[in-house]
Amino acid sequence: MATEMTRLDLRISQKQKSTFEQVLELGGFRSLTDFLISAASEKAEAIIERHNNWLASENDRKIFFDALLNPPAPNDKLKAAMKKHAEFKVKK
């Protein structure tokens, strides 16, 4: 199955272009496009993986959503912090 190609245009500073071109040789890339696609793909995959893993297990999801749906009552420290915050807002 052929992948439909699309075009992405971007503007970068001359300094960025020079830096990227230097990396071409060091990294063994054929073109600036190859390097930028490779770098952007790696970053995108890392972001997706980090996002998908923060509630990786069923137990993590249960704890998280249970805390959202059934929050515990405020303890003394939270009440004191809320009072201090309210006083701070009044002084501004």
Secondary structure, 3 states (H helix, E strand, C coil): CCCCCCCCCCCCCHHHHHHHHHHHHHHCCCCHHHHHHHHHHHHHHHHHHHHHHCCCCHHHHHHHHHHHHCCCCCCHHHHHHHHHHHHHHHHC
